Amino acid sequence: MSEDELDPMSIEGLDARLVNVETILPDLFDMYELRAAGGPYYWATLPHDQAVKLWEELGKFVTWLDGRYLTNLADPSYRLPACWFRHPIAVEELTALMVAHRAVYDTRSAKASSALVDWHQRALWPTLDSLKLRAGLAGCRDRSEHREPHAGPVAFSVSDEYRLQLSRGSRGLL
């Protein structure tokens, strides 16, 4: 240990460590308090300004995804129509794909791993297959204009039969 370094277990060293903790702690609390319930990607609870920022990030990601992958696929049915953002399933799945992409392509990690392959095999291709099958995009892609995938939203309501099932607890379940 050089003369300039403090013994971390000395009173002076402990005092310096405490000052570091007290300096960092307020920022950590701020980060924790600023997070919306469900995290910064849960659309239902995002404040307006965070939702706008997330829309911008998602738009950039979808533009990149389209140019890098979708326009290069032999099957045009994987292409996203211009109105992809009007399809809630597409928005949720593309958000999840973007978050997963961000996690594995984080430049702070210099260790070699199979994470990039995993993103392709476990996130990208299954998400594209899911969008093709479930998001109601085919009608828009085929007509080159937005088309609602169904007649309209059907509101969920808790039926009397469902309430009865709940009152029975696990005894009444399948």
Secondary structure, DSSP 8 states (H G I E B T S, - for coil): --TTS--TTSHHHHHHHHHHHHHHHHHHHHHHHHS-TT-TT-GGG--HHHHHHHHHHHHHHHHHHHHHTGGG-S-GGG---TTGGG-HHHHHHHHHHHHHHHHHT-TT--S--SHHHHIIIIIIHHHHHHHHHHSS-HHHHHHTS---SSSS-------HHHHHHHHHGGGG--
